[in-house]
């Protein structure tokens, strides 16, 4: 038996509702794409602080993101 694991990194600032929606949608997509049992799907979301997320060498915080 396999356990699909999806690891997502996003910049901080999303609501708990948005995170929960993302988890549900990704889980549903994995189930549909891989025919995986729901109970086997794992989703890990890591929120990265804006000061640790760089776009073109400048932090997202400094860019006002």
PQR file of N, CA, C, O and H, with PARSE charges and radii, in Angstrom:
ATOM      1  N   UNK A   1       0.840  -1.171   0.000 -0.4000 1.5000
ATOM      2  CA  UNK A   1       0.000   0.000   0.000 -0.0000 2.0000
ATOM      3  C   UNK A   1       0.892   1.244   0.000  0.5500 1.7000
ATOM      4  O   UNK A   1       1.894   1.285   0.714 -0.5500 1.4000
ATOM      5  N   UNK A   2       0.539   2.243  -0.786 -0.4000 1.5000
ATOM      6  CA  UNK A   2       1.326   3.460  -0.863 -0.0000 2.0000
ATOM      7  C   UNK A   2       0.575   4.612  -0.187  0.5500 1.7000
ATOM      8  O   UNK A   2      -0.651   4.607  -0.080 -0.5500 1.4000
ATOM      9  H   UNK A   2      -0.274   2.209  -1.366  0.4000 1.0000
ATOM     10  N   UNK A   3       1.339   5.574   0.254 -0.4000 1.5000
ATOM     11  CA  UNK A   3       0.763   6.751   0.889 -0.0000 2.0000
ATOM     12  C   UNK A   3       1.193   7.984   0.097  0.5500 1.7000
ATOM     13  O   UNK A   3       2.306   8.476   0.285 -0.5500 1.4000
ATOM     14  H   UNK A   3       2.335   5.578   0.168  0.4000 1.0000
ATOM     15  N   UNK A   4       0.339   8.484  -0.777 -0.4000 1.5000
ATOM     16  CA  UNK A   4       0.711   9.697  -1.498 -0.0000 2.0000
ATOM     17  C   UNK A   4       0.913  10.849  -0.513  0.5500 1.7000
ATOM     18  O   UNK A   4       0.083  11.084   0.366 -0.5500 1.4000
ATOM     19  H   UNK A   4      -0.564   8.083  -0.930  0.4000 1.0000
ATOM     20  N   UNK A   5       2.014  11.553  -0.674 -0.4000 1.5000
ATOM     21  CA  UNK A   5       2.329  12.699   0.179 -0.0000 2.0000
ATOM     22  C   UNK A   5       2.527  13.919  -0.701  0.5500 1.7000
ATOM     23  O   UNK A   5       3.372  13.913  -1.596 -0.5500 1.4000
ATOM     24  H   UNK A   5       2.687  11.363  -1.388  0.4000 1.0000
ATOM     25  N   UNK A   6       1.754  14.961  -0.452 -0.4000 1.5000
ATOM     26  CA  UNK A   6       1.874  16.214  -1.180 -0.0000 2.0000
ATOM     27  C   UNK A   6       2.391  17.250  -0.192  0.5500 1.7000
ATOM     28  O   UNK A   6       1.793  17.476   0.860 -0.5500 1.4000
ATOM     29  H   UNK A   6       1.067  14.966   0.275  0.4000 1.0000
ATOM     30  N   UNK A   7       3.512  17.876  -0.545 -0.4000 1.5000
ATOM     31  CA  UNK A   7       4.128  18.874   0.321 -0.0000 2.0000
ATOM     32  C   UNK A   7       4.044  20.224  -0.378  0.5500 1.7000
ATOM     33  O   UNK A   7       4.595  20.403  -1.464 -0.5500 1.4000
ATOM     34  H   UNK A   7       3.998  17.692  -1.399  0.4000 1.0000
ATOM     35  N   UNK A   8       3.352  21.174   0.249 -0.4000 1.5000
ATOM     36  CA  UNK A   8       3.114  22.481  -0.354 -0.0000 2.0000
ATOM     37  C   UNK A   8       3.729  23.550   0.534  0.5500 1.7000
ATOM     38  O   UNK A   8       3.526  23.558   1.748 -0.5500 1.4000
ATOM     39  H   UNK A   8       2.904  21.029   1.131  0.4000 1.0000
ATOM     40  N   UNK A   9       4.477  24.444  -0.080 -0.4000 1.5000
ATOM     41  CA  UNK A   9       5.023  25.596   0.638 -0.0000 2.0000
ATOM     42  C   UNK A   9       4.360  26.840   0.088  0.5500 1.7000
ATOM     43  O   UNK A   9       4.358  27.077  -1.121 -0.5500 1.4000
ATOM     44  H   UNK A   9       4.642  24.437  -1.066  0.4000 1.0000
ATOM     45  N   UNK A  10       3.790  27.643   0.993 -0.4000 1.5000
ATOM     46  CA  UNK A  10       3.148  28.883   0.593 -0.0000 2.0000
ATOM     47  C   UNK A  10       3.595  29.997   1.530  0.5500 1.7000
ATOM     48  O   UNK A  10       4.018  29.752   2.660 -0.5500 1.4000
ATOM     49  H   UNK A  10       3.792  27.451   1.975  0.4000 1.0000
ATOM     50  N   UNK A  11       3.493  31.211   1.040 -0.4000 1.5000
ATOM     51  CA  UNK A  11       3.828  32.361   1.858 -0.0000 2.0000
ATOM     52  C   UNK A  11       2.739  32.542   2.919  0.5500 1.7000
ATOM     53  O   UNK A  11       1.563  32.289   2.658 -0.5500 1.4000
ATOM     54  H   UNK A  11       3.149  31.411   0.122  0.4000 1.0000
ATOM     55  N   UNK A  12       3.130  32.971   4.088 -0.4000 1.5000
ATOM     56  CA  UNK A  12       2.181  33.138   5.185 -0.0000 2.0000
ATOM     57  C   UNK A  12       1.100  34.156   4.830  0.5500 1.7000
ATOM     58  O   UNK A  12       1.279  35.004   3.957 -0.5500 1.4000
ATOM     59  H   UNK A  12       4.086  33.176   4.300  0.4000 1.0000
ATOM     60  N   UNK A  13      -0.025  34.045   5.534 -0.4000 1.5000
ATOM     61  CA  UNK A  13      -1.064  35.046   5.391 -0.0000 2.0000
ATOM     62  C   UNK A  13      -2.420  34.535   4.947  0.5500 1.7000
ATOM     63  O   UNK A  13      -3.366  35.317   4.860 -0.5500 1.4000
ATOM     64  H   UNK A  13      -0.170  33.356   6.244  0.4000 1.0000
ATOM     65  N   UNK A  14      -2.544  33.253   4.664 -0.4000 1.5000
ATOM     66  CA  UNK A  14      -3.849  32.709   4.270 -0.0000 2.0000
ATOM     67  C   UNK A  14      -4.661  32.400   5.527  0.5500 1.7000
ATOM     68  O   UNK A  14      -4.109  32.122   6.591 -0.5500 1.4000
ATOM     69  H   UNK A  14      -1.776  32.618   4.735  0.4000 1.0000
ATOM     70  N   UNK A  15      -5.978  32.454   5.376 -0.4000 1.5000
ATOM     71  CA  UNK A  15      -6.863  32.144   6.497 -0.0000 2.0000
ATOM     72  C   UNK A  15      -6.923  30.628   6.709  0.5500 1.7000
ATOM     73  O   UNK A  15      -6.557  29.849   5.829 -0.5500 1.4000
ATOM     74  H   UNK A  15      -6.427  32.679   4.511  0.4000 1.0000
ATOM     75  N   UNK A  16      -7.385  30.236   7.876 -0.4000 1.5000
ATOM     76  CA  UNK A  16      -7.553  28.814   8.171 -0.0000 2.0000
ATOM     77  C   UNK A  16      -8.541  28.188   7.186  0.5500 1.7000
ATOM     78  O   UNK A  16      -8.369  27.041   6.774 -0.5500 1.4000
ATOM     79  H   UNK A  16      -7.683  30.870   8.590  0.4000 1.0000
ATOM     80  N   UNK A  17      -9.569  28.938   6.813 -0.4000 1.5000
ATOM     81  CA  UNK A  17     -10.545  28.442   5.847 -0.0000 2.0000
ATOM     82  C   UNK A  17      -9.893  28.194   4.487  0.5500 1.7000
ATOM     83  O   UNK A  17     -10.179  27.185   3.841 -0.5500 1.4000
ATOM     84  H   UNK A  17      -9.709  29.870   7.148  0.4000 1.0000
ATOM     85  N   UNK A  18      -9.026  29.097   4.050 -0.4000 1.5000
ATOM     86  CA  UNK A  18      -8.332  28.905   2.770 -0.0000 2.0000
ATOM     87  C   UNK A  18      -7.420  27.684   2.818  0.5500 1.7000
ATOM     88  O   UNK A  18      -7.363  26.913   1.860 -0.5500 1.4000
ATOM     89  H   UNK A  18      -8.794  29.916   4.575  0.4000 1.0000
ATOM     90  N   UNK A  19      -6.720  27.510   3.912 -0.4000 1.5000
ATOM     91  CA  UNK A  19      -5.837  26.344   4.071 -0.0000 2.0000
ATOM     92  C   UNK A  19      -6.660  25.057   4.031  0.5500 1.7000
ATOM     93  O   UNK A  19      -6.283  24.098   3.358 -0.5500 1.4000
ATOM     94  H   UNK A  19      -6.767  28.136   4.690  0.4000 1.0000
ATOM     95  N   UNK A  20      -7.773  25.036   4.745 -0.4000 1.5000
ATOM     96  CA  UNK A  20      -8.628  23.847   4.764 -0.0000 2.0000
ATOM     97  C   UNK A  20      -9.187  23.541   3.375  0.5500 1.7000
ATOM     98  O   UNK A  20      -9.278  22.377   2.986 -0.5500 1.4000
ATOM     99  H   UNK A  20      -8.079  25.816   5.292  0.4000 1.0000
ATOM    100  N   UNK A  21      -9.558  24.577   2.631 -0.4000 1.5000
ATOM    101  CA  UNK A  21     -10.049  24.386   1.262 -0.0000 2.0000
ATOM    102  C   UNK A  21      -8.948  23.827   0.373  0.5500 1.7000
ATOM    103  O   UNK A  21      -9.196  22.932  -0.436 -0.5500 1.4000
ATOM    104  H   UNK A  21      -9.483  25.523   2.947  0.4000 1.0000
ATOM    105  N   UNK A  22      -7.733  24.349   0.517 -0.4000 1.5000
ATOM    106  CA  UNK A  22      -6.603  23.844  -0.260 -0.0000 2.0000
ATOM    107  C   UNK A  22      -6.360  22.370   0.043  0.5500 1.7000
ATOM    108  O   UNK A  22      -6.180  21.570  -0.874 -0.5500 1.4000
ATOM    109  H   UNK A  22      -7.531  25.076   1.174  0.4000 1.0000
ATOM    110  N   UNK A  23      -6.355  22.012   1.308 -0.4000 1.5000
ATOM    111  CA  UNK A  23      -6.137  20.610   1.700 -0.0000 2.0000
ATOM    112  C   UNK A  23      -7.208  19.712   1.084  0.5500 1.7000
ATOM    113  O   UNK A  23      -6.893  18.654   0.540 -0.5500 1.4000
ATOM    114  H   UNK A  23      -6.501  22.662   2.054  0.4000 1.0000
ATOM    115  N   UNK A  24      -8.464  20.128   1.167 -0.4000 1.5000
ATOM    116  CA  UNK A  24      -9.548  19.319   0.610 -0.0000 2.0000
ATOM    117  C   UNK A  24      -9.393  19.163  -0.897  0.5500 1.7000
ATOM    118  O   UNK A  24      -9.510  18.057  -1.425 -0.5500 1.4000
ATOM    119  H   UNK A  24      -8.720  20.988   1.609  0.4000 1.0000
ATOM    120  N   UNK A  25      -9.129  20.273  -1.593 -0.4000 1.5000
ATOM    121  CA  UNK A  25      -9.030  20.221  -3.056 -0.0000 2.0000
ATOM    122  C   UNK A  25      -7.836  19.392  -3.529  0.5500 1.7000
ATOM    123  O   UNK A  25      -7.944  18.639  -4.496 -0.5500 1.4000
ATOM    124  H   UNK A  25      -9.035  21.171  -1.165  0.4000 1.0000
ATOM    125  N   UNK A  26      -6.705  19.531  -2.850 -0.4000 1.5000
ATOM    126  CA  UNK A  26      -5.519  18.739  -3.216 -0.0000 2.0000
ATOM    127  C   UNK A  26      -5.786  17.259  -2.943  0.5500 1.7000
ATOM    128  O   UNK A  26      -5.457  16.401  -3.763 -0.5500 1.4000
ATOM    129  H   UNK A  26      -6.617  20.143  -2.064  0.4000 1.0000
ATOM    130  N   UNK A  27      -6.379  16.969  -1.800 -0.4000 1.5000
ATOM    131  CA  UNK A  27      -6.702  15.578  -1.471 -0.0000 2.0000
ATOM    132  C   UNK A  27      -7.625  14.973  -2.517  0.5500 1.7000
ATOM    133  O   UNK A  27      -7.389  13.862  -2.991 -0.5500 1.4000
ATOM    134  H   UNK A  27      -6.646  17.665  -1.134  0.4000 1.0000
ATOM    135  N   UNK A  28      -8.677  15.703  -2.877 -0.4000 1.5000
ATOM    136  CA  UNK A  28      -9.614  15.209  -3.891 -0.0000 2.0000
ATOM    137  C   UNK A  28      -8.916  14.977  -5.230  0.5500 1.7000
ATOM    138  O   UNK A  28      -9.205  14.002  -5.923 -0.5500 1.4000
ATOM    139  H   UNK A  28      -8.869  16.606  -2.492  0.4000 1.0000
ATOM    140  N   UNK A  29      -8.002  15.869  -5.590 -0.4000 1.5000
ATOM    141  CA  UNK A  29      -7.277  15.727  -6.849 -0.0000 2.0000
ATOM    142  C   UNK A  29      -6.382  14.489  -6.849  0.5500 1.7000
ATOM    143  O   UNK A  29      -6.310  13.772  -7.847 -0.5500 1.4000
ATOM    144  H   UNK A  29      -7.767  16.661  -5.027  0.4000 1.0000
ATOM    145  N   UNK A  30      -5.707  14.242  -5.739 -0.4000 1.5000
ATOM    146  CA  UNK A  30      -4.847  13.059  -5.630 -0.0000 2.0000
ATOM    147  C   UNK A  30      -5.698  11.792  -5.709  0.5500 1.7000
ATOM    148  O   UNK A  30      -5.322  10.832  -6.381 -0.5500 1.4000
ATOM    149  H   UNK A  30      -5.765  14.825  -4.929  0.4000 1.0000
ATOM    150  N   UNK A  31      -6.823  11.790  -5.038 -0.4000 1.5000
ATOM    151  CA  UNK A  31      -7.716  10.634  -5.082 -0.0000 2.0000
ATOM    152  C   UNK A  31      -8.143  10.355  -6.517  0.5500 1.7000
ATOM    153  O   UNK A  31      -8.101   9.215  -6.980 -0.5500 1.4000
ATOM    154  H   UNK A  31      -7.129  12.571  -4.493  0.4000 1.0000
ATOM    155  N   UNK A  32      -8.556  11.414  -7.216 -0.4000 1.5000
ATOM    156  CA  UNK A  32      -9.020  11.255  -8.594 -0.0000 2.0000
ATOM    157  C   UNK A  32      -7.889  10.869  -9.544  0.5500 1.7000
ATOM    158  O   UNK A  32      -8.069  10.018 -10.415 -0.5500 1.4000
ATOM    159  H   UNK A  32      -8.590  12.340  -6.840  0.4000 1.0000
ATOM    160  N   UNK A  33      -6.730  11.490  -9.376 -0.4000 1.5000
ATOM    161  CA  UNK A  33      -5.614  11.261 -10.301 -0.0000 2.0000
ATOM    162  C   UNK A  33      -4.948   9.906 -10.104  0.5500 1.7000
ATOM    163  O   UNK A  33      -4.548   9.259 -11.072 -0.5500 1.4000
ATOM    164  H   UNK A  33      -6.584  12.181  -8.668  0.4000 1.0000
ATOM    165  N   UNK A  34      -4.829   9.479  -8.853 -0.4000 1.5000
ATOM    166  CA  UNK A  34      -4.069   8.258  -8.556 -0.0000 2.0000
ATOM    167  C   UNK A  34      -4.933   7.096  -8.103  0.5500 1.7000
ATOM    168  O   UNK A  34      -4.425   6.007  -7.834 -0.5500 1.4000
ATOM    169  H   UNK A  34      -5.154  10.005  -8.067  0.4000 1.0000
ATOM    170  N   UNK A  35      -6.238   7.321  -8.018 -0.4000 1.5000
ATOM    171  CA  UNK A  35      -7.148   6.297  -7.502 -0.0000 2.0000
ATOM    172  C   UNK A  35      -6.691   5.822  -6.120  0.5500 1.7000
ATOM    173  O   UNK A  35      -6.723   4.633  -5.806 -0.5500 1.4000
ATOM    174  H   UNK A  35      -6.651   8.205  -8.236  0.4000 1.0000
ATOM    175  N   UNK A  36      -6.269   6.788  -5.313 -0.4000 1.5000
ATOM    176  CA  UNK A  36      -5.773   6.479  -3.966 -0.0000 2.0000
ATOM    177  C   UNK A  36      -6.924   6.547  -2.968  0.5500 1.7000
ATOM    178  O   UNK A  36      -7.814   7.387  -3.100 -0.5500 1.4000
ATOM    179  H   UNK A  36      -6.243   7.754  -5.568  0.4000 1.0000
ATOM    180  N   UNK A  37      -6.909   5.678  -1.983 -0.4000 1.5000
ATOM    181  CA  UNK A  37      -7.920   5.767  -0.932 -0.0000 2.0000
ATOM    182  C   UNK A  37      -7.734   7.072  -0.134  0.5500 1.7000
ATOM    183  O   UNK A  37      -6.607   7.449   0.187 -0.5500 1.4000
ATOM    184  H   UNK A  37      -6.186   4.996  -1.875  0.4000 1.0000
ATOM    185  N   UNK A  38      -8.823   7.743   0.175 -0.4000 1.5000
ATOM    186  CA  UNK A  38      -8.771   9.016   0.900 -0.0000 2.0000
ATOM    187  C   UNK A  38      -7.917   8.918   2.165  0.5500 1.7000
ATOM    188  O   UNK A  38      -7.135   9.819   2.467 -0.5500 1.4000
ATOM    189  H   UNK A  38      -9.739   7.437  -0.086  0.4000 1.0000
ATOM    190  N   UNK A  39      -8.075   7.832   2.889 -0.4000 1.5000
ATOM    191  CA  UNK A  39      -7.365   7.690   4.170 -0.0000 2.0000
ATOM    192  C   UNK A  39      -5.850   7.540   3.997  0.5500 1.7000
ATOM    193  O   UNK A  39      -5.108   7.621   4.976 -0.5500 1.4000
ATOM    194  H   UNK A  39      -8.710   7.100   2.643  0.4000 1.0000
ATOM    195  N   UNK A  40      -5.391   7.328   2.782 -0.4000 1.5000
ATOM    196  CA  UNK A  40      -3.957   7.184   2.526 -0.0000 2.0000
ATOM    197  C   UNK A  40      -3.287   8.484   2.084  0.5500 1.7000
ATOM    198  O   UNK A  40      -2.060   8.571   2.061 -0.5500 1.4000
ATOM    199  H   UNK A  40      -5.993   7.263   1.986  0.4000 1.0000
ATOM    200  N   UNK A  41      -4.082   9.488   1.736 -0.4000 1.5000
ATOM    201  CA  UNK A  41      -3.524  10.734   1.206 -0.0000 2.0000
ATOM    202  C   UNK A  41      -3.059  11.637   2.347  0.5500 1.7000
ATOM    203  O   UNK A  41      -3.788  11.873   3.310 -0.5500 1.4000
ATOM    204  H   UNK A  41      -5.080   9.418   1.755  0.4000 1.0000
ATOM    205  N   UNK A  42      -1.833  12.132   2.216 -0.4000 1.5000
ATOM    206  CA  UNK A  42      -1.257  13.048   3.202 -0.0000 2.0000
ATOM    207  C   UNK A  42      -0.955  14.373   2.513  0.5500 1.7000
ATOM    208  O   UNK A  42      -0.410  14.391   1.409 -0.5500 1.4000
ATOM    209  H   UNK A  42      -1.241  11.940   1.433  0.4000 1.0000
ATOM    210  N   UNK A  43      -1.305  15.472   3.154 -0.4000 1.5000
ATOM    211  CA  UNK A  43      -1.000  16.801   2.637 -0.0000 2.0000
ATOM    212  C   UNK A  43      -0.323  17.578   3.757  0.5500 1.7000
ATOM    213  O   UNK A  43      -0.859  17.689   4.860 -0.5500 1.4000
ATOM    214  H   UNK A  43      -1.748  15.457   4.051  0.4000 1.0000
ATOM    215  N   UNK A  44       0.849  18.109   3.467 -0.4000 1.5000
ATOM    216  CA  UNK A  44       1.580  18.939   4.422 -0.0000 2.0000
ATOM    217  C   UNK A  44       1.698  20.333   3.826  0.5500 1.7000
ATOM    218  O   UNK A  44       2.187  20.503   2.708 -0.5500 1.4000
ATOM    219  H   UNK A  44       1.284  18.019   2.572  0.4000 1.0000
ATOM    220  N   UNK A  45       1.250  21.321   4.577 -0.4000 1.5000
ATOM    221  CA  UNK A  45       1.370  22.704   4.134 -0.0000 2.0000
ATOM    222  C   UNK A  45       2.302  23.422   5.089  0.5500 1.7000
ATOM    223  O   UNK A  45       2.086  23.433   6.300 -0.5500 1.4000
ATOM    224  H   UNK A  45       0.853  21.183   5.484  0.4000 1.0000
ATOM    225  N   UNK A  46       3.338  24.017   4.529 -0.4000 1.5000
ATOM    226  CA  UNK A  46       4.287  24.798   5.308 -0.0000 2.0000
ATOM    227  C   UNK A  46       4.116  26.261   4.913  0.5500 1.7000
ATOM    228  O   UNK A  46       4.255  26.628   3.747 -0.5500 1.4000
ATOM    229  H   UNK A  46       3.514  24.008   3.544  0.4000 1.0000
ATOM    230  N   UNK A  47       3.814  27.085   5.908 -0.4000 1.5000
ATOM    231  CA  UNK A  47       3.707  28.515   5.659 -0.0000 2.0000
ATOM    232  C   UNK A  47       5.056  29.156   5.946  0.5500 1.7000
ATOM    233  O   UNK A  47       5.605  29.015   7.039 -0.5500 1.4000
ATOM    234  H   UNK A  47       3.701  26.787   6.856  0.4000 1.0000
ATOM    235  N   UNK A  48       5.574  29.850   4.966 -0.4000 1.5000
ATOM    236  CA  UNK A  48       6.885  30.473   5.062 -0.0000 2.0000
ATOM    237  C   UNK A  48       6.700  31.950   5.398  0.5500 1.7000
ATOM    238  O   UNK A  48       5.911  32.632   4.743 -0.5500 1.4000
ATOM    239  H   UNK A  48       5.128  29.965   4.079  0.4000 1.0000
ATOM    240  N   UNK A  49       7.416  32.460   6.412 -0.4000 1.5000
ATOM    241  CA  UNK A  49       7.313  33.886   6.735 -0.0000 2.0000
ATOM    242  C   UNK A  49       7.720  34.745   5.542  0.5500 1.7000
ATOM    243  O   UNK A  49       8.597  34.368   4.764 -0.5500 1.4000
ATOM    244  H   UNK A  49       8.057  31.906   6.944  0.4000 1.0000
ATOM    245  N   UNK A  50       7.079  35.893   5.407 -0.4000 1.5000
ATOM    246  CA  UNK A  50       7.361  36.801   4.290 -0.0000 2.0000
ATOM    247  C   UNK A  50       8.822  37.238   4.266  0.5500 1.7000
ATOM    248  O   UNK A  50       9.365  37.546   3.205 -0.5500 1.4000
ATOM    249  H   UNK A  50       6.367  36.199   6.039  0.4000 1.0000
ATOM    250  N   UNK A  51       9.450  37.263   5.424 -0.4000 1.5000
ATOM    251  CA  UNK A  51      10.862  37.650   5.494 -0.0000 2.0000
ATOM    252  C   UNK A  51      11.777  36.543   4.990  0.5500 1.7000
ATOM    253  O   UNK A  51      12.957  36.781   4.732 -0.5500 1.4000
ATOM    254  H   UNK A  51       9.009  37.013   6.286  0.4000 1.0000
ATOM    255  N   UNK A  52      11.233  35.321   4.847 -0.4000 1.5000
ATOM    256  CA  UNK A  52      12.017  34.175   4.389 -0.0000 2.0000
ATOM    257  C   UNK A  52      11.657  33.756   2.969  0.5500 1.7000
ATOM    258  O   UNK A  52      12.120  32.717   2.498 -0.5500 1.4000
ATOM    259  H   UNK A  52      10.274  35.128   5.057  0.4000 1.0000
ATOM    260  N   UNK A  53      10.848  34.537   2.288 -0.4000 1.5000
ATOM    261  CA  UNK A  53      10.395  34.247   0.929 -0.0000 2.0000
ATOM    262  C   UNK A  53      10.928  35.351   0.036  0.5500 1.7000
ATOM    263  O   UNK A  53      10.558  36.515   0.189 -0.5500 1.4000
ATOM    264  H   UNK A  53      10.472  35.381   2.670  0.4000 1.0000
ATOM    265  N   UNK A  54      11.787  34.990  -0.887 -0.4000 1.5000
ATOM    266  CA  UNK A  54      12.427  35.983  -1.737 -0.0000 2.0000
ATOM    267  C   UNK A  54      11.907  35.906  -3.158  0.5500 1.7000
ATOM    268  O   UNK A  54      11.687  34.823  -3.701 -0.5500 1.4000
ATOM    269  H   UNK A  54      12.087  34.044  -1.012  0.4000 1.0000
ATOM    270  N   UNK A  55      11.715  37.069  -3.746 -0.4000 1.5000
ATOM    271  CA  UNK A  55      11.318  37.175  -5.147 -0.0000 2.0000
ATOM    272  C   UNK A  55      12.337  38.106  -5.800  0.5500 1.7000
ATOM    273  O   UNK A  55      12.372  39.303  -5.515 -0.5500 1.4000
ATOM    274  H   UNK A  55      11.894  37.949  -3.305  0.4000 1.0000
ATOM    275  N   UNK A  56      13.146  37.554  -6.660 -0.4000 1.5000
ATOM    276  CA  UNK A  56      14.162  38.365  -7.333 -0.0000 2.0000
ATOM    277  C   UNK A  56      15.193  38.955  -6.391  0.5500 1.7000
ATOM    278  O   UNK A  56      15.750  40.020  -6.658 -0.5500 1.4000
ATOM    279  H   UNK A  56      13.118  36.582  -6.892  0.4000 1.0000
ATOM    280  N   UNK A  57      15.448  38.268  -5.294 -0.4000 1.5000
ATOM    281  CA  UNK A  57      16.464  38.717  -4.350 -0.0000 2.0000
ATOM    282  C   UNK A  57      15.966  39.668  -3.276  0.5500 1.7000
ATOM    283  O   UNK A  57      16.753  40.138  -2.454 -0.5500 1.4000
ATOM    284  H   UNK A  57      14.996  37.403  -5.076  0.4000 1.0000
ATOM    285  N   UNK A  58      14.679  39.958  -3.269 -0.4000 1.5000
ATOM    286  CA  UNK A  58      14.091  40.844  -2.268 -0.0000 2.0000
ATOM    287  C   UNK A  58      13.003  40.082  -1.525  0.5500 1.7000
ATOM    288  O   UNK A  58      12.221  39.348  -2.130 -0.5500 1.4000
ATOM    289  H   UNK A  58      14.039  39.576  -3.936  0.4000 1.0000
ATOM    290  N   UNK A  59      12.959  40.262  -0.203 -0.4000 1.5000
ATOM    291  CA  UNK A  59      11.951  39.535   0.569 -0.0000 2.0000
ATOM    292  C   UNK A  59      10.547  39.980   0.183  0.5500 1.7000
ATOM    293  O   UNK A  59      10.325  41.124  -0.213 -0.5500 1.4000
ATOM    294  H   UNK A  59      13.594  40.858   0.289  0.4000 1.0000
ATOM    295  N   UNK A  60       9.614  39.056   0.308 -0.4000 1.5000
ATOM    296  CA  UNK A  60       8.216  39.369   0.010 -0.0000 2.0000
ATOM    297  C   UNK A  60       7.710  40.481   0.918  0.5500 1.7000
ATOM    298  O   UNK A  60       6.884  41.295   0.505 -0.5500 1.4000
ATOM    299  H   UNK A  60       9.794  38.127   0.630  0.4000 1.0000
ATOM    300  N   UNK A  61       8.199  40.517   2.151 -0.4000 1.5000
ATOM    301  CA  UNK A  61       7.802  41.578   3.073 -0.0000 2.0000
ATOM    302  C   UNK A  61       8.223  42.938   2.520  0.5500 1.7000
ATOM    303  O   UNK A  61       7.430  43.880   2.498 -0.5500 1.4000
ATOM    304  H   UNK A  61       8.870  39.856   2.487  0.4000 1.0000
ATOM    305  N   UNK A  62       9.477  43.033   2.074 -0.4000 1.5000
ATOM    306  CA  UNK A  62       9.975  44.302   1.529 -0.0000 2.0000
ATOM    307  C   UNK A  62       9.274  44.680   0.231  0.5500 1.7000
ATOM    308  O   UNK A  62       9.218  45.858  -0.123 -0.5500 1.4000
ATOM    309  H   UNK A  62      10.121  42.268   2.092  0.4000 1.0000
ATOM    310  N   UNK A  63       8.743  43.697  -0.478 -0.4000 1.5000
ATOM    311  CA  UNK A  63       8.000  43.961  -1.706 -0.0000 2.0000
ATOM    312  C   UNK A  63       6.535  44.297  -1.426  0.5500 1.7000
ATOM    313  O   UNK A  63       5.780  44.640  -2.336 -0.5500 1.4000
ATOM    314  H   UNK A  63       8.788  42.740  -0.190  0.4000 1.0000
ATOM    315  N   UNK A  64       6.146  44.194  -0.157 -0.4000 1.5000
ATOM    316  CA  UNK A  64       4.766  44.504   0.203 -0.0000 2.0000
ATOM    317  C   UNK A  64       3.772  43.416  -0.155  0.5500 1.7000
ATOM    318  O   UNK A  64       2.587  43.688  -0.350 -0.5500 1.4000
ATOM    319  H   UNK A  64       6.759  43.915   0.583  0.4000 1.0000
ATOM    320  N   UNK A  65       4.247  42.197  -0.239 -0.4000 1.5000
ATOM    321  CA  UNK A  65       3.373  41.061  -0.597 -0.0000 2.0000
ATOM    322  C   UNK A  65       2.699  40.497   0.620  0.5500 1.7000
ATOM    323  O   UNK A  65       1.931  39.541   0.512 -0.5500 1.4000
ATOM    324  H   UNK A  65       5.209  41.976  -0.080  0.4000 1.0000
TER
END
